[in-house]
Amino acid sequence: MKYLILFFFLTPVSTLCQTNQSAQIEDQLTISGEISNASTPPRYIYVIYADTEGGIDSSLVTNNKFRFSKKIATTTLLTLYAADPRDINNLREENMLTIETEPTHIKIHSGTSLSNSVIVGSKANEERKVIDELDRPFYQALSPLFKKKSRQEALKNADSAAFWKDEINKETYKLANFYYQYIISNPKSYLKLFLIADYLRTLPTNVKENDIDKIDTLFHLLSPSDKKSILGKKVERKIESLRFGVGSKAPNFTLNDVLGNAVSLKDLKQKYLLIDFWASWCGPCRRENKNLVEVYKKYKKKGFSIVSISLDEYSKKEDWMKAIKNDGLIWTQLSDLKGMESPVARLYKVAQLPQNFLVDANGIIIAKDLYTKDLEEFLGKK
């Protein structure tokens, strides 16, 4: 009944999305900004467009005004900065403004800080405000659940922590379904690519068959421009990752270890083998490494082992070596130093880091994307 009611709330939002972004004539984004009431106006305003992989543009502030212009084919995410974003010490929240916008002319009126600016002219930005109100109850419901789970973990109450984890998964799945219903109800949404990414992010790792069907339905709603964008390619890769996994035969591969010796998966026979994708620059990977060391030591004599595959690039080889030493990784370490473009990463449909696959003695993937707590719980029952 909750989603039936939600559907009627969603329907009027379509008035924000009546013009299909793929049918727009213009592909130009223009940003006109004015800074007022700032005690010390910045000399430059900087912008980073998410779909240009970190490229920085700047505009000289003249008479408290600034302007940017860029050709974009579809809705994009951008962040404006009142200080050089390369200077980490000056990156304060009040000096930043993140916007989702379609190709259009938007006006920004900044008050005492960039973060409290008024944005006029972007339908995508207006739509985001509506969505933020609609999904707020889901996040409010999740917040106390995470706190309860964390408390039980701190008290080492494994059963209670597992209970709250299940409750979190149930609530998160409701959020995923909210995004799905919104997109289906608003197929011309300016934000549908971003919302599909949100939908994929909130799905549980053990994706159900009907979820795969839903994913296909959503992906076919995307315009060619959406699919060609950096986020579109990431979404496609994530979909491939969700399709691949549990129940599949782990594809064989051959990579060099740290000494340059070729190692094949078929030679790593164990009762349980964790294939772990990581990189030296990946913070969550490094944190998980410390926990993996403890799990490895505890279960290695019971037929458990790990093979780690680094997705560092060749220029970061020394960083990879240092990370292995600093994290105390004492199992097989492999890499072709081709980063996320590694053929093995493609073979395993790796969409983010860390990512792992637990393989049994028959070479079948029996679990994926396990946190070390889940891995230890699984191994403890065997």
C-alpha positions as CSV (number, residue, x, y, z in Angstrom):
1,M,0.0,0.0,0.0
2,K,2.9,2.4,0.8
3,Y,4.1,2.2,-2.8
4,L,0.6,2.6,-4.2
5,I,0.3,5.9,-2.3
6,L,3.8,6.8,-3.4
7,F,2.9,6.4,-7.0
8,F,0.2,9.1,-6.7
9,F,2.8,11.4,-5.1
10,L,5.2,10.8,-8.0
11,T,2.8,11.4,-10.9
12,P,2.7,15.2,-10.6
13,V,6.4,15.4,-10.7
14,S,6.3,14.5,-14.4
15,T,5.3,18.2,-15.0
16,L,8.9,19.0,-14.3
17,C,10.1,16.6,-16.9
18,Q,7.8,17.2,-19.9
19,T,10.6,18.0,-22.3
20,N,12.7,15.0,-23.1
21,Q,16.3,15.9,-22.7
22,S,17.2,13.9,-25.8
23,A,14.9,16.1,-27.8
24,Q,16.4,19.4,-26.7
25,I,17.8,21.6,-29.5
26,E,20.5,23.2,-27.5
27,D,23.5,21.3,-26.1
28,Q,25.1,24.4,-24.4
29,L,25.3,25.0,-20.7
30,T,25.8,28.6,-19.6
31,I,26.2,29.6,-16.0
32,S,25.9,33.3,-15.1
33,G,26.7,34.1,-11.5
34,E,26.7,37.1,-9.2
35,I,28.3,37.3,-5.7
36,S,26.8,39.7,-3.2
37,N,27.1,40.2,0.5
38,A,30.4,38.4,0.7
39,S,32.9,40.1,3.1
40,T,35.8,39.2,0.8
41,P,34.6,38.2,-2.7
42,P,36.8,35.5,-4.3
43,R,39.0,36.5,-7.2
44,Y,38.1,33.4,-9.2
45,I,35.3,30.8,-9.3
46,Y,36.3,27.3,-10.3
47,V,34.2,24.5,-11.7
48,I,34.7,20.7,-12.0
49,Y,32.4,18.8,-14.3
50,A,31.9,15.2,-13.2
51,D,31.7,14.0,-16.8
52,T,35.2,15.3,-17.7
53,E,37.1,13.2,-15.1
54,G,38.3,16.1,-12.9
55,G,39.1,18.8,-15.5
56,I,39.1,22.2,-13.8
57,D,37.8,25.4,-15.4
58,S,37.9,28.9,-13.8
59,S,36.3,32.3,-14.3
60,L,37.7,35.6,-13.2
61,V,35.2,37.4,-10.9
62,T,34.7,40.9,-12.4
63,N,32.3,43.4,-10.7
64,N,31.2,40.5,-8.5
65,K,30.1,38.5,-11.6
66,F,31.4,35.3,-13.2
67,R,30.4,33.2,-16.2
68,F,31.0,29.6,-17.6
69,S,30.0,28.1,-20.9
70,K,30.4,24.4,-21.9
71,K,28.9,22.1,-24.5
72,I,27.2,19.1,-22.8
73,A,25.0,16.5,-24.4
74,T,22.9,15.5,-21.4
75,T,22.3,16.3,-17.7
76,T,25.6,16.7,-15.9
77,L,26.8,17.0,-12.3
78,L,29.2,19.9,-11.6
79,T,30.6,21.6,-8.5
80,L,31.5,25.3,-8.2
81,Y,34.3,26.4,-5.8
82,A,35.1,29.8,-4.4
83,A,38.7,28.6,-3.8
84,D,41.0,26.5,-5.9
85,P,39.9,22.9,-5.4
86,R,43.5,21.7,-5.8
87,D,44.3,23.5,-2.5
88,I,42.9,20.9,0.0
89,N,43.3,23.3,2.9
90,N,40.8,25.7,1.4
91,L,38.1,23.2,0.6
92,R,35.4,24.2,3.0
93,E,31.7,23.4,2.6
94,E,30.6,27.0,2.4
95,N,32.9,27.5,-0.6
96,M,31.3,24.7,-2.6
97,L,28.1,24.4,-4.6
98,T,27.0,21.2,-6.4
99,I,24.5,21.3,-9.1
100,E,22.8,18.8,-11.5
101,T,21.7,20.5,-14.6
102,E,20.6,19.9,-18.2
103,P,22.0,21.9,-21.1
104,T,20.5,25.3,-20.4
105,H,21.2,28.8,-19.1
106,I,21.3,29.0,-15.3
107,K,21.7,32.0,-13.1
108,I,23.3,31.7,-9.7
109,H,22.8,34.4,-7.0
110,S,25.4,33.9,-4.2
111,G,24.9,35.5,-0.8
112,T,27.3,35.4,2.1
113,S,28.7,32.1,0.8
114,L,28.6,30.0,-2.4
115,S,26.9,27.1,-0.7
116,N,23.7,29.1,0.1
117,S,23.3,30.3,-3.5
118,V,19.9,30.6,-5.2
119,I,19.9,28.7,-8.6
120,V,17.4,29.7,-11.3
121,G,16.8,28.1,-14.7
122,S,17.7,24.4,-14.2
123,K,14.8,22.0,-14.3
124,A,17.1,19.2,-13.2
125,N,18.0,21.2,-10.1
126,E,14.3,21.8,-9.3
127,E,13.5,18.2,-9.8
128,R,16.3,17.2,-7.4
129,K,14.7,19.3,-4.7
130,V,11.5,17.3,-5.1
131,I,13.3,14.0,-5.0
132,D,15.2,15.0,-1.9
133,E,11.9,15.6,-0.1
134,L,10.5,12.3,-1.4
135,D,13.4,10.1,-0.4
136,R,14.1,11.8,2.9
137,P,11.8,9.5,5.0
138,F,13.7,6.5,3.8
139,Y,17.0,7.9,4.9
140,Q,15.5,9.0,8.2
141,A,14.3,5.4,8.8
142,L,17.8,4.1,8.0
143,S,19.7,6.4,10.3
144,P,18.7,4.8,13.6
145,L,19.1,1.3,12.2
146,F,22.8,1.9,11.3
147,K,23.3,3.3,14.9
148,K,21.8,0.2,16.4
149,K,23.9,-2.1,14.2
150,S,27.1,-0.2,15.1
151,R,26.3,-0.4,18.8
152,Q,25.8,-4.1,18.7
153,E,29.0,-4.6,16.7
154,A,30.9,-2.5,19.3
155,L,29.4,-4.8,22.1
156,K,30.4,-7.8,19.9
157,N,26.8,-9.1,19.9
158,A,27.1,-10.9,16.5
159,D,23.5,-12.2,16.4
160,S,22.0,-8.8,17.3
161,A,24.2,-7.0,14.8
162,A,23.1,-9.5,12.1
163,F,19.5,-8.8,12.9
164,W,19.9,-5.0,12.5
165,K,21.9,-5.7,9.3
166,D,18.9,-7.5,7.9
167,E,16.6,-4.7,8.9
168,I,18.9,-2.2,7.1
169,N,18.8,-4.4,4.0
170,K,15.0,-4.4,4.1
171,E,14.8,-0.7,4.4
172,T,17.4,-0.1,1.8
173,Y,15.5,-2.3,-0.6
174,K,12.5,-0.1,-0.1
175,L,14.6,2.9,-1.1
176,A,15.7,1.1,-4.2
177,N,12.1,0.4,-5.1
178,F,11.3,4.0,-4.6
179,Y,13.9,5.0,-7.2
180,Y,12.6,2.4,-9.6
181,Q,9.0,3.6,-9.2
182,Y,10.0,7.2,-9.6
183,I,11.9,6.6,-12.9
184,I,9.1,4.4,-14.3
185,S,6.6,7.1,-13.4
186,N,8.8,9.9,-14.9
187,P,10.6,8.3,-17.9
188,K,11.5,11.8,-19.3
189,S,13.2,12.8,-16.0
190,Y,16.3,15.0,-16.4
191,L,17.8,13.0,-13.6
192,K,17.0,9.4,-14.6
193,L,20.7,8.4,-15.2
194,F,21.6,9.7,-11.7
195,L,18.6,7.9,-10.2
196,I,19.4,4.7,-12.0
197,A,22.8,4.9,-10.4
198,D,21.1,5.5,-7.0
199,Y,18.9,2.5,-7.7
200,L,21.9,0.2,-8.4
201,R,23.7,1.6,-5.3
202,T,20.8,0.7,-3.0
203,L,20.2,-2.8,-4.4
204,P,21.4,-5.7,-2.1
205,T,24.4,-7.6,-3.3
206,N,22.3,-10.8,-3.7
207,V,20.3,-9.3,-6.6
208,K,17.0,-11.1,-7.4
209,E,16.0,-12.2,-10.9
210,N,13.1,-9.7,-11.0
211,D,15.6,-6.9,-10.1
212,I,17.7,-7.8,-13.2
213,D,14.6,-7.4,-15.3
214,K,13.9,-4.0,-13.7
215,I,17.5,-3.0,-14.4
216,D,17.1,-3.8,-18.1
217,T,13.9,-1.8,-18.2
218,L,15.6,1.2,-16.7
219,F,18.7,1.1,-18.8
220,H,16.6,1.0,-22.0
221,L,15.1,4.4,-20.9
222,L,18.5,6.1,-21.2
223,S,19.3,8.2,-24.3
224,P,22.4,7.5,-26.4
225,S,24.0,10.6,-24.8
226,D,23.3,9.2,-21.3
227,K,24.9,5.9,-22.2
228,K,28.0,7.5,-23.7
229,S,28.7,9.6,-20.7
230,I,31.2,8.6,-18.0
231,L,28.4,7.9,-15.5
232,G,26.5,6.0,-18.2
233,K,29.5,3.8,-18.8
234,K,29.9,3.2,-15.1
235,V,26.2,2.3,-14.8
236,E,26.6,-0.2,-17.6
237,R,29.6,-1.7,-16.0
238,K,27.8,-2.0,-12.7
239,I,24.9,-3.7,-14.4
240,E,27.3,-6.2,-15.9
241,S,28.8,-6.8,-12.5
242,L,25.4,-7.5,-10.9
243,R,24.7,-10.0,-13.7
244,F,27.9,-11.8,-13.0
245,G,28.7,-13.7,-9.9
246,V,27.1,-16.3,-7.6
247,G,26.6,-19.6,-9.3
248,S,29.0,-18.8,-12.2
249,K,32.2,-20.7,-12.9
250,A,35.1,-18.4,-11.9
251,P,36.9,-17.6,-15.2
252,N,40.5,-18.6,-15.3
253,F,43.2,-16.0,-15.7
254,T,46.9,-15.7,-15.6
255,L,48.8,-12.7,-14.0
256,N,52.3,-12.0,-12.8
257,D,53.1,-11.9,-9.1
258,V,55.4,-9.4,-7.5
259,L,58.4,-11.3,-8.7
260,G,57.2,-11.5,-12.3
261,N,56.2,-15.2,-12.1
262,A,53.0,-16.2,-14.0
263,V,50.2,-17.5,-11.7
264,S,46.9,-19.0,-13.0
265,L,43.7,-19.3,-11.1
266,K,43.5,-23.0,-12.0
267,D,46.7,-23.6,-10.0
268,L,45.3,-22.1,-6.8
269,K,43.3,-25.0,-5.5
270,Q,41.7,-24.5,-2.1
271,K,38.5,-25.4,-0.3
272,Y,37.6,-21.8,-0.3
273,L,39.5,-19.1,-2.2
274,L,38.8,-15.4,-2.0
275,I,39.6,-13.4,-5.2
276,D,40.1,-9.9,-3.9
277,F,40.3,-6.9,-6.2
278,W,41.9,-3.8,-4.7
279,A,44.3,-0.9,-5.2
280,S,46.9,1.0,-3.1
281,W,45.0,4.2,-3.6
282,C,41.6,2.7,-2.4
283,G,41.0,3.8,1.2
284,P,38.2,1.2,1.9
285,C,40.5,-1.5,0.4
286,R,43.3,-0.6,2.7
287,R,41.1,-0.7,5.7
288,E,39.7,-4.1,4.7
289,N,43.2,-5.4,4.2
290,K,43.9,-5.2,7.9
291,N,40.8,-7.3,8.7
292,L,41.6,-9.8,5.9
293,V,45.0,-10.5,7.4
294,E,43.3,-11.6,10.6
295,V,40.8,-13.8,8.8
296,Y,43.6,-15.3,6.7
297,K,45.7,-16.2,9.7
298,K,42.7,-17.7,11.5
299,Y,41.4,-19.9,8.6
300,K,44.4,-20.7,6.4
301,K,44.9,-24.1,8.0
302,K,41.2,-25.0,7.4
303,G,41.5,-24.7,3.6
304,F,41.0,-21.0,3.1
305,S,43.3,-18.7,1.0
306,I,43.3,-15.4,-0.8
307,V,44.6,-14.1,-4.1
308,S,44.7,-10.3,-4.3
309,I,44.6,-8.6,-7.7
310,S,45.7,-5.0,-7.7
311,L,44.2,-2.6,-10.1
312,D,47.0,-0.1,-9.7
313,E,48.5,1.3,-12.9
314,Y,52.2,0.9,-13.9
315,S,53.1,4.4,-12.7
316,K,51.9,3.3,-9.2
317,K,53.9,0.1,-9.1
318,E,56.0,1.3,-6.1
319,D,52.8,2.3,-4.3
320,W,51.4,-1.2,-4.8
321,M,54.6,-2.8,-3.4
322,K,54.6,-0.4,-0.4
323,A,51.0,-1.1,0.3
324,I,51.6,-4.9,0.3
325,K,54.4,-4.5,2.8
326,N,52.6,-1.9,5.0
327,D,49.4,-3.8,5.2
328,G,51.2,-7.1,5.9
329,L,49.6,-9.0,3.0
330,I,51.2,-12.5,3.1
331,W,49.2,-14.3,0.4
332,T,49.6,-14.3,-3.4
333,Q,49.6,-10.8,-4.9
334,L,49.0,-10.3,-8.6
335,S,48.6,-7.5,-11.1
336,D,49.1,-6.5,-14.7
337,L,49.3,-2.8,-13.6
338,K,46.7,-1.7,-16.1
339,G,44.3,-0.2,-13.6
340,M,40.6,-0.5,-14.1
341,E,41.2,-1.4,-17.7
342,S,42.8,-4.7,-16.7
343,P,41.4,-7.6,-18.8
344,V,41.0,-9.6,-15.6
345,A,38.9,-6.8,-14.1
346,R,36.8,-6.8,-17.3
347,L,36.5,-10.5,-17.1
348,Y,35.1,-10.3,-13.6
349,K,32.9,-7.3,-14.4
350,V,34.6,-5.3,-11.6
351,A,32.6,-2.1,-11.2
352,Q,34.1,-0.7,-8.0
353,L,36.7,-1.3,-5.3
354,P,37.0,-3.2,-3.2
355,Q,35.3,-6.1,-4.9
356,N,35.7,-9.8,-4.1
357,F,34.5,-13.3,-5.1
358,L,34.5,-16.4,-2.9
359,V,35.2,-19.5,-4.9
360,D,34.7,-23.1,-3.7
361,A,36.9,-26.2,-4.5
362,N,34.9,-26.8,-7.7
363,G,35.7,-23.3,-9.0
364,I,32.2,-22.0,-8.5
365,I,31.6,-18.5,-7.2
366,I,29.5,-19.0,-4.0
367,A,29.5,-15.4,-2.7
368,K,30.6,-12.0,-3.7
369,D,31.2,-8.5,-2.2
370,L,31.8,-9.9,1.3
371,Y,32.9,-7.6,4.1
372,T,35.4,-9.4,6.3
373,K,32.8,-9.8,9.1
374,D,30.5,-11.6,6.7
375,L,33.4,-13.7,5.4
376,E,34.5,-14.7,8.9
377,E,30.9,-15.6,9.7
378,F,30.7,-17.8,6.6
379,L,34.0,-19.5,7.3
380,G,33.2,-20.0,10.9
381,K,30.2,-22.2,10.0
382,K,32.2,-24.5,7.7
